[in-house]
Amino acid sequence: MYLKQGKYCPLTAFLVLALTITLFEILNCIDGESPTFYNHDNNWKEEGFMTLKHNDGEHRPTGIVHDRQAHEVRITWDDGLVSTYPLDALREACPCASCRGGHEYMGAEYDPDLLLLTPAKSYNVQHLEIAGNYALVITWDDGHSAGYYTWDYLRRIAPPQPPVNS
């Protein structure tokens, strides 16, 4: 898989694995209680660093919080919108082909309404990871991690925000 002039290079494979593990640890909060914070603008994360780059006109997160106590994920977007996703509904809205019932149900017209979903059980997040510049990958306590929650998908399924009283 990792080739040097057509030959397998164990040193390259080891370095890629070490970097992957390091990034995995950086992007995950292990304490079990406090929220995990990511912030693009200040290029920090609790116990680590993370960056997101804008490559197109799609909205990107500037902050992601996994709040274990509130049982939700909150995303602050580059336009100032804050979206709150209940964990149970987010798990039921998994965008992978298996959870969707096949590839024919992968389009935006099949996106779920998070407010109408009735979760089969309560779910918890084991790990949150950023996939490239385009998605959040969640490993759930049931072992499932095949769904890539793209920024576009998360914006489309975001529950409406309550009106702000002024």
QUIPELIN-V863213 format. One record per run of one state. SS is the DSSP state (H for helix, E for strand, - for the rest). FROM is the first residue (numbers start at 1). TO is the last residue. Records with the same first field share a line. If there is no record, write none. Layout:
BEGIN
SS=FROM-TO / FROM-TO
END
This chain:
BEGIN
-=1-2 / 5-6 / 9-9 / 27-35 / 40-43 / 46-47 / 49-60 / 68-71 / 78-81 / 93-96 / 101-102 / 106-107 / 111-124 / 132-134 / 141-147 / 158-166
E=3-4 / 7-8 / 36-39 / 44-45 / 48-48 / 61-67 / 72-77 / 82-86 / 125-131 / 135-140 / 148-150
H=10-26 / 87-92 / 97-100 / 103-105 / 108-110 / 151-157
END
